[in-house]
Structures are given as structure tokens and as C-alpha cells.
Amino acid sequence: MSQPRWAVVVPVKRLSAAKSRLRGALPGVPHEELALALAADTLRAVLACPAVAEALVVTDDPRVTAMARAAGARVLPDGPGAGLNAAFRHGAAGRVAGWVAGLTADLPALRPAELAGALLTAQNGRAEVPRFVPDAPGDGTVLLTAPPGVPLDPHFGVNSAVAHTASGALPLTGDWPSLRRDVDTAADLTTAARLGLGPRTAALVAADRPARSAG
């Protein structure tokens, strides 16, 4: 029997407002380029994951829209001021596939096989219960899943792992370092680089090195 395939929702803020804590991490690279690269490498891994039937990017940024459509994702416009959790719900409501996952857009080291492993683990649990994957520190969330007939109930933000547990979601455990490594700070980017960055982020990191040397 074939395994169910997933719709994965990836909200992306306007690049001018995205990843504010990461600003200045690559002094030789414009911040918007770095934010776009993080999202592009995350989406690249999602679309390469064999468990994924469709990727839905929720955004109102024109550059993100163009990138996502060129990659093969479906784009849903995000209303101004709606917020991250509203964007996740909006994307989940627009899906075609029955199983749905919400994924953060700052996973530039993400490996498709690790994403597939987490989604398969979610499928093999209690069918009626949402699941989530905490980030590397353990207090945040990188992935939230819901089976058919169960609404995605996102509580991303500060201490989201606690919030998702309180909502009834169960944590998923597995050896998925690239999935757990979201990038909020320069230190996070360094750690992600050790895991192996996707091509767009890696190119920006490489381009920044000569600028640092010249400085």
C-alpha cells in the first residue's frame, strides 16, 4: 500500500521584515538576499521530498512569489498583518492533499530524507493526533503536522513547543538534525553551515567571505 502524500505549508514574510535577528549575520550580503536564500533552500528540500505532494507558500512578497512559482510551489497571498499562525491556517485550508504539515521557512540545511522521515513517523502515530518537531534548542517548533480531518492548529512563536504540547499535539522524536536547525541568529547560521547548507545560502556565505577579508 502506498503511503499518503503530504501538503506542506511554508509561510514567508515580506523580505524587508523577515529574520530581523539575523540582520548583519553576513555583512557583505544584503539582508533581503539572505532571507530569500533561506526560504529558497527550505522550499527546494520540501519539493525534493518524496513524501510531499504539494508545497504551498503563503506570502505577499513579490520576490518570494516569483521564486516559489519558479521552483514549482503553489503560492497563496497572505493578508497584511495576518501573522504567522494565520498564514499557516490559510495555507492548510487551501491544500489538496489530506495530510498537512506546517514548516518554517528558515531551514537552509534541510535534507529531504529527514523531512520524509519525520512525516512518515507522524503517519505511523495515532492517526487523530497532531504531531510537532521541536527545534534544536527544544523550545521552538520547526514542523507541525495534522492528519486528514484534523485542522492544523499552529502556535508558532515564543515557547511554541510548550504551546503546541498544551494544544494536544505530541512531539516527534528522531535523528533529524537538519530539520531541527532553524536559523534565527548568526550562530545558528554557523551551525547550519556545519550540517551543509543548500546552494543559495551556501553561495551567499561564500560571497561574504571576501567582503569580510577586505574589511
C-alpha positions in Angstrom: 0.0 0.0 0.0 1.4 3.4 -0.9 2.0 5.9 1.8 -0.2 9.1 2.0 1.5 12.1 0.5 1.6 15.5 2.1 0.8 19.1 1.6 3.5 21.3 3.2 2.7 24.9 4.0 5.6 27.3 4.2 4.7 30.9 5.2 7.3 33.6 4.2 7.2 37.2 5.5 8.0 40.1 3.3 11.7 40.0 2.9 12.2 43.5 4.4 10.7 42.3 7.7 11.9 38.7 7.7 14.5 37.3 10.0 15.2 40.5 11.8 17.5 38.8 14.4 19.7 37.6 11.6 20.3 41.1 10.2 24.0 41.7 9.8 25.0 38.0 10.0 26.6 38.3 6.6 27.8 41.9 6.4 28.8 41.6 2.8 25.3 40.4 1.7 22.1 42.4 1.6 19.7 41.1 4.3 16.8 40.5 2.0 19.0 38.3 -0.2 19.9 36.1 2.8 16.2 35.8 3.9 15.2 34.9 0.3 18.0 32.3 0.2 16.9 30.6 3.4 13.4 30.3 2.1 14.5 29.1 -1.3 16.7 26.3 0.1 14.0 25.3 2.5 11.5 25.1 -0.3 14.0 23.2 -2.5 14.2 20.5 0.1 10.5 20.3 0.5 9.9 19.8 -3.2 12.6 17.2 -3.4 11.0 15.2 -0.5 9.2 12.0 -1.9 6.5 12.3 0.7 5.4 15.7 -0.4 2.5 16.0 -3.0 2.4 19.8 -3.0 4.1 22.8 -1.4 2.1 25.9 -0.6 4.0 29.1 0.1 1.9 31.8 1.8 3.4 35.2 1.1 2.7 38.7 -0.2 6.3 39.4 -1.2 6.7 39.6 -4.9 10.3 38.2 -5.0 9.3 35.2 -2.8 6.3 34.7 -5.0 8.4 34.5 -8.2 11.0 32.2 -6.6 8.3 29.8 -5.2 6.4 29.6 -8.5 9.6 29.0 -10.5 10.5 26.2 -8.1 7.1 24.5 -8.6 5.2 25.5 -5.5 1.7 26.9 -5.3 1.5 30.4 -3.9 -1.3 31.8 -1.7 -1.4 35.5 -1.0 -1.0 36.5 2.7 -3.2 39.2 4.0 -1.4 42.2 5.6 -0.9 41.9 9.3 -2.4 38.4 9.4 0.6 36.9 11.3 2.4 33.6 11.1 -0.1 31.3 12.6 -2.9 32.8 10.4 -0.7 32.2 7.4 -0.3 28.5 8.4 -4.0 28.1 8.8 -4.7 29.9 5.5 -2.3 27.6 3.6 -3.7 24.5 5.3 -7.2 25.4 4.2 -6.0 25.7 0.6 -4.4 22.3 0.4 -5.4 19.4 -1.9 -3.7 16.6 -0.1 -5.3 15.2 3.0 -2.2 15.1 5.3 -0.8 18.6 6.0 2.3 20.0 7.6 3.4 23.5 8.5 7.1 24.1 8.1 9.2 27.2 9.0 11.0 28.9 6.1 14.4 29.1 7.8 15.8 25.6 7.4 18.6 26.1 4.8 20.4 22.8 5.7 17.2 20.7 5.4 17.6 17.3 3.9 14.6 15.9 2.0 15.2 12.4 3.6 15.0 13.9 7.1 11.7 15.6 6.3 10.4 12.4 4.8 11.4 10.6 8.0 9.6 13.0 10.2 6.4 12.9 8.1 6.5 9.1 8.0 6.8 9.0 11.8 3.8 11.3 12.1 1.8 9.0 9.9 2.7 6.0 11.9 1.4 7.5 15.2 -2.1 7.8 16.5 -4.0 9.0 13.4 -6.1 11.5 15.1 -3.4 13.4 17.0 -1.3 16.3 15.6 2.4 16.0 15.9 5.3 18.5 16.0 9.1 18.6 15.8 10.8 20.9 18.3 13.8 22.9 17.1 17.4 22.1 18.2 17.2 24.1 21.5 13.9 22.4 22.3 11.7 25.4 23.0 10.6 26.3 19.4 8.9 24.4 16.7 10.0 23.7 13.1 7.3 21.3 11.9 3.6 20.8 12.8 1.6 18.0 11.3 -2.1 17.1 11.1 -3.8 14.0 9.6 -6.9 14.2 7.3 -9.9 15.6 9.1 -7.9 17.3 11.9 -7.3 21.0 11.4 -3.8 22.4 11.6 -3.7 24.3 14.9 -0.5 26.3 14.8 1.0 28.0 17.9 4.3 29.2 16.4 6.2 31.9 18.3 8.0 32.2 21.6 8.0 28.9 23.5 5.9 27.3 20.8 6.9 23.8 21.8 5.1 24.3 25.1 2.2 25.9 23.3 1.9 23.0 20.9 2.0 20.5 23.7 -0.7 22.4 25.5 -2.9 22.3 22.4 -2.8 18.5 22.4 0.0 17.9 19.8 2.6 15.3 20.6 6.3 15.8 20.0 8.0 13.7 17.4 11.5 12.3 18.2 14.0 11.3 15.6 17.5 11.9 14.4 16.8 14.9 12.1 19.5 17.5 12.8 18.9 19.4 9.5 15.2 19.6 10.2 15.7 20.9 13.7 18.2 23.5 12.8 16.2 26.7 12.1 18.3 29.8 11.6 17.4 32.9 13.7 20.9 34.2 14.6 24.4 34.3 13.1 25.4 31.5 15.5 22.5 29.4 14.1 23.8 30.0 10.6 27.2 28.8 11.5 25.8 25.6 13.0 23.7 25.1 9.9 26.7 25.5 7.7 28.4 22.7 9.5 25.4 20.5 8.6 25.7 21.6 4.9 23.8 24.5 3.5 21.5 24.5 0.5 23.0 26.0 -2.7 21.6 29.6 -2.4 22.5 30.1 1.2 25.9 28.5 0.7 26.6 30.8 -2.2 25.9 33.9 -0.1 28.1 32.6 2.7 30.9 32.1 0.2 30.4 35.5 -1.3 30.5 37.1 2.2 34.0 35.7 3.0 35.9 38.0 0.6 34.0 41.0 1.9 35.0 40.1 5.5 38.6 39.7 4.4 38.6 43.0 2.7 37.1 44.7 5.8 
